Amino acid sequence: MGRRLRPDGARQRQRPHRRLHQLEAELEENGQRLVRLENTLRHVVRTTADVSVGGPCQCGESLVIVTKHSLYCPECSYQRTV
């Protein structure tokens, strides 16, 4: 008995399955990284006096850091006095 050959279509159907598995693993890893970052940020905000994290900046790349007197985006350097 020789090796059974698959039609080309069967081989192509496997590739998306492998890619999906790879993407699922990356998504899981990124989710874990996000949780670690959120926990770290939560601790920094708790231990730093008069600083909190606001909503997304208008640049869309970061959240705004809020102090008593200003809003600041660490990504685009947007700053506004409150």
N, C-alpha and C positions, 0 to 999 in steps of 0.2 A: 504494500500500500504506500502510495506516495503522499506527499503533503497536499492537503486540500486547498485549492486556490479560491479566493473569494473574488467576486466581481468588484470592480473599482468603486462602485457606489457603497459597498459595505465598508471599505477602508475609509472613505470620506466621512461616513456616519460616525466612526469612532473618534475622529479628531475633535469634533465639537464636544463630545462627552469628556474627553481629557481636558479640554480648555475650560469647560464648566467646572470640573473638579478643581482645577488650578485657581479659577476665580473665586470659588467658594472658600478655598483655603486662605487666599489673600484677604477676602472680606472678613473672615474670622480673625485673622491676625490684626487687621486694621481696627476691628472692633475692640480687641483687647488693648491695643495701643491707645485708642481713644479713651477707654475707661481709665487707664493709668494716667493719662494726661489730665483728665477731668479731676481725678482724685488729687493729683499734685497741685493743680490750680486751686482747687477748693481749700487745700491746706495753706497755700501761699496767701490767699485772700483772707482766711481766718486769722493768720498770724501777722498780717500787715495792717497797721492801723489806717483807718479812713480810706481804704481802697476797696472797690468792688468791680465786678465785671458786668458791663451793660450788654445791650443787644448788638447785632451786627453793625459794623461800620458801613458807610455808603459805598466803600470800595469793594465790599463783599469778601474780603480776604481775611478779616480778623474781627474779633469782638472788641468793643470799645472799653477802655479802662476808665473807671469813674472815680474821681477823688472829690473832696469837698468843693474844690474850686474849678475843676476842669474835666473835660472829656478828652481822651487821647486814643488814637489808633496806632499801635506799634508797627503796623504794616505799611501804611501810607503816610504816617506822620500827621494825619488830620488832628487838629487840636482846636478846642473851643472852650472858652471861659464860661462857667455857669453862673 
